[in-house]
Amino acid sequence: MTTVKTAAAQLGIILALIGSAMFALDVGLSEMWNIVAGNTVSQDTAGIFAGSPDMIDRVTVALMGATIASSIGLITISRSNPEAVNTVLRYAPWLGLAVGLTQFSTEVVDIITGEYDFSAVGDATAGMLLAVTGWVMSGATSLLGNRK
C-alpha cells in the first residue's frame, strides 16, 4: 500500500507542477498576480473563470504560484520565514484537496477516470484543472499517510 500511496503522491505533485506551469505560461505571471490581488484582469483571463475571478479562483491561482515557487526552490519551509508562510506551505496539499473537492470535484473525477475532454477547454483552464487534480491526489495521499 505504501508504494501505491507514494506513486499517487508523486504523480499528484507532477500533475500539480505541470498544470501550474501551463497556467502560468498561458496567462502570465503579472496576470496571475492580478487574479490573486483581486485587480482587474483581461477579458481573456475573465473567460477562463466564466467572469470575474472569485475568492476560490484567487486561492487556486495563489496555490498554483506557490506550487511553482516551491518546486523551483524559491520558497521552502524555513525557520527564517514568517510562521504564516510555513503554515501555508505545510498545509498546501490539504488546502488544494479542499479546493478540488469543493469547487472542481466533477472535473477532478472526470480527469481521474479519463472522461475529461481537454480539447473542449483552453490551455489555461486545462492547466488549472490538472493542478487541482494533482493537489487532490497529493492531499488525499497525505491524509492517508497521517492515519494512525
Order of alpha helices (4+ residues) and beta strands (2+ residues): alpha-alpha-alpha-alpha-alpha-alpha-alpha
